[in-house]
Amino acid sequence: KIDPEIYNAALVSLYTTDRRQHVDLIINPLLKKGKTVVCDRYYFSTAAYQGVHFDPLSIMKLNSEFPAPDITFYLQIPASVAAQRLAVKQEMIPSDYYIKHILYNYEILSEHYPMVIIDATKDKEKVFEQIKKYVIEKIQETKEMETEKEIDIKLANKEEITLITKTNKSSGAISV
């Protein structure tokens, strides 16, 4: 029989190793080229999900060597809404306890790390517009501004997990 503690520790180690590879092979080379990288999940996700079995802040320490995002969005929803959305997608629905614990972990993380909290109970278009507003503001703060139309097209392309924008100045990472 597999010891659950060993299994869960191994999962955290695997996620951290996978992140190291992703940072080394994809994120850092793009940042060095002056690109902006947008990830739909990053180390906050690992800390929230694996934090069900461990202290999420300890998991964050394991990830402290990785580039910190310039902006992180926490799409906040009640556990009941999360379960409903998973059911509509016909995905495996975790237990109510598990969903609530993940959301609790995100709350803990949002108290210790800067995050933009978005009310994700609103319809997708309103959530999208709210995130787009913050992304445009961040890009305007740090880089030569691309036109809003260019950014709109790139953000609307949901086929790709990573959004790359062409800029000539410093680069950054944004976690969604």
Sequence and secondary structure as in RCSB ss.txt:
>XXXX:A:sequence
KIDPEIYNAALVSLYTTDRRQHVDLIINPLLKKGKTVVCDRYYFSTAAYQGVHFDPLSIMKLNSEFPAPDITFYL
QIPASVAAQRLAVKQEMIPSDYYIKHILYNYEILSEHYPMVIIDATKDKEKVFEQIKKYVIEKIQETKEMETEKE
IDIKLANKEEITLITKTNKSSGAISV
>XXXX:A:secstr
   HHHHHHHHHHHHHHHHHHHIIIIIHHHHHTT EEEESS HHHHHHHHTTTS HHHHHHHTTTS   SEEEEE
E  HHHHHHHHHHTT     HHHHHHHHHHHHHHHHHS  EEEETTS HHHHHHHHHHHHHHHHHHHS    HHH
HHHHHH TT SSEEE  SS  EEEE 
